[in-house]
Amino acid sequence: MKPRDELEALLEETGELTEVRALAAKKILAADIALLMKRRGVSKAQLARRMGTARPVIDRLLDPRQPGVTLTTLAKAASVLGGHLRLRI
């Protein structure tokens, strides 16, 4: 068995696989939003204003350790930065 397969098996056995996958996805999404912000020259405060939300919402959006971000928030952030949110199962 490959090390990756062993790790997945262990995480599945301990019931942590779903959480680890969710945190990994959030880390990727946060990095993508941060990259779009940098490319567009948009600050956190500017993004919050454009989204009609508060700065702490943006802080949570960009924090890879904070999984509790709604799809609506992700889609809105992507949209105001000129992108779009794509999901795949």
C-alpha distance (Angstrom), angle and dihedral (degrees) to the residues before:
residue distance angle dihedral
M1 . . .
K2 3.81 . .
P3 3.82 118.4 .
R4 3.82 90.5 -113.6
D5 3.80 90.7 53.0
E6 3.79 90.3 47.6
L7 3.79 91.4 50.8
E8 3.80 92.3 48.9
A9 3.80 90.7 48.1
L10 3.81 91.0 50.8
L11 3.81 92.6 47.8
E12 3.79 91.0 47.5
E13 3.79 91.2 48.6
T14 3.82 91.4 51.8
G15 3.80 92.5 44.5
E16 3.80 93.5 -116.5
L17 3.80 101.6 108.5
T18 3.81 96.1 92.5
E19 3.81 92.6 48.9
V20 3.81 92.8 47.7
R21 3.80 91.3 49.8
A22 3.81 91.2 48.4
L23 3.81 92.1 50.7
A24 3.81 91.0 47.8
A25 3.81 90.7 51.2
K26 3.82 90.7 48.6
K27 3.81 90.5 50.5
I28 3.81 90.3 53.7
L29 3.82 92.8 46.1
A30 3.82 92.4 48.4
A31 3.80 90.5 50.1
D32 3.81 91.4 48.6
I33 3.82 92.3 50.9
A34 3.82 91.1 46.6
L35 3.81 90.1 50.3
L36 3.82 91.9 50.7
M37 3.81 89.6 48.8
K38 3.80 91.1 51.8
R39 3.81 93.3 46.9
R40 3.81 91.4 49.6
G41 3.82 94.2 41.6
V42 3.81 91.6 -122.0
S43 3.81 120.7 153.3
K44 3.80 125.3 -148.8
A45 3.80 90.2 -105.1
Q46 3.80 91.6 50.4
L47 3.79 92.1 48.5
A48 3.81 90.8 49.9
R49 3.81 90.6 50.8
R50 3.81 93.3 47.8
M51 3.80 90.8 48.8
G52 3.80 92.7 46.0
T53 3.79 91.9 -123.0
A54 3.79 140.8 110.7
R55 3.80 126.4 -85.9
P56 3.85 93.4 -115.3
V57 3.83 88.1 62.1
I58 3.81 88.6 57.8
D59 3.80 90.7 47.1
R60 3.83 89.5 54.8
L61 3.80 90.6 44.8
L62 3.81 91.7 55.1
D63 3.81 96.2 40.7
P64 3.82 107.5 95.1
R65 3.81 90.5 -158.9
Q66 3.82 92.7 59.8
P67 3.81 106.7 81.1
G68 3.82 95.6 173.8
V69 3.81 100.0 94.7
T70 3.79 119.8 126.7
L71 3.78 124.8 -125.6
T72 3.79 87.4 -122.2
T73 3.82 91.2 58.4
L74 3.80 92.0 47.1
A75 3.80 92.6 47.8
K76 3.81 92.8 46.5
A77 3.81 92.6 49.6
A78 3.79 91.4 49.1
S79 3.80 91.3 47.3
V80 3.81 97.2 50.2
L81 3.83 87.9 48.6
G82 3.80 91.3 53.2
G83 3.79 97.0 -102.5
H84 3.76 136.2 96.7
L85 3.78 136.3 -132.2
R86 3.81 117.6 -112.7
L87 3.78 122.3 -172.2
R88 3.77 128.8 -166.7
I89 3.78 131.6 -172.9
